[in-house]
Amino acid sequence: MVLDVMQIQQILPHRVPFLLIDRVTEIKIGEYVEAYKNISISEPVFQGHFPGHPIYPGVMIVEGMAQAGAILAFYTGNFDADSKENKLVYFMSIDNAKFRKPIRPGDRLVYRVGLIKRKAAVWVLSSKAYVDDELACEAVFKAMVIDKDQ
């Protein structure tokens, strides 16, 4: 299943400049999601990180992986259209985060997020980010799907 940015915005509450997924290229419900973000020099974050030496911040990489994980949770949780508007994915922990290589303008950052386990509303996800099939970042997330009014 492929999702373009308009379809992604029907699932995630994030908007530019904080929507960090350009396209979902594959979803295997209950198993994994693959998505990507094209990193452009025009990203606002490069104005300050770092002038003359642009490096995409690690926190943005982690957030992009988290957004991909949220998409996996929504599809795996089999939420209907009304539920998608009334639910949020809150991240509870980020463990074992490792940054393996710097991300620069012109890179395509590919997120691969897999479901480790799910117990009731709590999800554990294995997340990795790649550039040119080279591991750039990895982490394990714990998340919870909640109602917006909670």
C-alpha positions in Angstrom: 0.0 0.0 0.0 1.3 3.4 -1.0 0.2 6.7 0.6 1.0 10.1 -0.7 1.3 13.2 1.4 -2.4 14.1 1.2 -3.3 10.6 2.5 -0.7 10.8 5.2 -2.3 14.1 6.4 -5.6 12.3 6.8 -3.9 10.0 9.4 -1.4 12.2 11.1 -2.2 15.6 12.8 1.2 17.0 11.9 1.6 19.7 9.2 4.5 21.4 7.5 7.1 22.1 8.7 6.6 19.3 11.2 5.1 16.7 8.9 8.3 14.6 8.4 7.0 11.9 5.9 6.7 12.6 2.2 5.4 9.2 1.1 4.6 5.7 2.6 5.9 3.1 0.2 4.8 0.0 1.9 2.6 -1.2 4.8 2.3 -4.7 6.0 -0.5 -4.5 8.5 0.6 -5.9 11.9 4.3 -6.1 10.8 6.0 -3.0 9.4 5.8 0.3 7.5 8.3 1.8 5.1 8.2 5.5 4.4 10.6 8.3 3.3 11.4 12.0 3.6 13.4 13.9 1.0 15.8 16.1 2.8 16.1 19.5 1.1 18.4 22.5 1.8 15.2 24.6 2.0 14.2 22.9 5.3 13.8 25.7 7.9 15.9 23.7 10.4 19.0 24.2 8.3 19.0 28.0 9.0 20.3 27.2 12.4 21.6 23.6 12.3 24.4 24.4 11.3 25.0 27.5 9.2 27.6 26.6 6.6 27.5 22.9 7.6 23.9 21.7 7.3 23.2 18.5 9.3 19.6 17.2 9.7 19.0 17.1 13.5 18.8 13.7 15.2 15.6 14.7 17.0 13.9 15.3 13.6 15.1 11.8 12.4 13.6 10.2 15.5 10.3 12.2 15.1 10.1 11.0 11.4 10.5 7.4 12.6 7.8 8.0 15.2 5.4 9.4 12.6 5.9 6.3 10.5 5.2 4.2 13.6 2.0 6.1 14.2 0.9 5.3 10.6 1.6 1.6 11.3 -0.4 1.8 14.5 -3.4 3.3 12.8 -3.5 0.7 10.1 -2.8 -2.2 12.4 -5.3 -1.0 14.9 -7.9 -1.0 12.1 -9.3 2.4 13.0 -12.1 3.8 10.9 -12.1 7.3 9.4 -14.0 8.8 12.4 -11.5 7.1 14.9 -8.5 8.5 13.0 -9.8 12.0 13.7 -10.3 11.3 17.4 -7.2 9.4 18.2 -3.6 10.4 18.8 -0.4 8.3 19.2 1.6 9.4 22.2 5.1 8.2 22.5 6.0 6.9 26.0 9.7 6.2 25.6 12.6 6.2 23.1 15.2 3.6 24.0 18.6 2.6 22.5 18.7 5.6 20.1 21.8 5.5 18.0 22.9 7.9 15.3 25.2 6.2 12.8 25.8 8.8 10.1 24.9 12.5 9.5 22.0 13.3 7.2 22.6 16.1 4.8 20.6 18.0 2.2 19.9 15.9 -0.9 19.6 12.7 1.1 16.5 10.5 1.0 15.8 9.3 4.6 14.0 6.0 4.5 12.2 4.9 7.6 11.5 1.3 8.4 9.4 0.7 11.5 8.4 -2.7 12.7 6.0 -3.9 15.3 7.8 -5.8 18.1 4.7 -6.3 20.3 1.3 -4.8 21.2 -0.4 -5.2 24.5 -3.8 -3.5 24.7 -3.2 0.2 23.8 0.6 0.0 24.2 2.8 -0.6 21.2 6.5 -1.4 21.0 8.2 -0.5 17.7 11.6 -1.1 16.2 12.6 1.9 14.1 15.5 2.4 11.7 16.4 5.1 9.3 18.5 4.6 6.2 20.2 6.7 3.5 21.2 4.7 0.4 20.6 1.5 2.3 23.1 2.5 5.0 21.8 2.6 8.6 21.7 6.2 9.8 19.7 5.9 13.0 17.9 3.3 15.1 15.7 3.3 18.2 13.0 1.4 20.0 9.8 3.2 20.7 7.0 2.6 23.1 3.7 4.3 22.2 0.1 4.4 23.2 -3.0 5.2 21.1 -5.3 7.5 23.0 -8.5 9.4 22.5 -7.9 13.1 21.8 -10.2 14.2 24.6 -8.2 12.2 27.3 
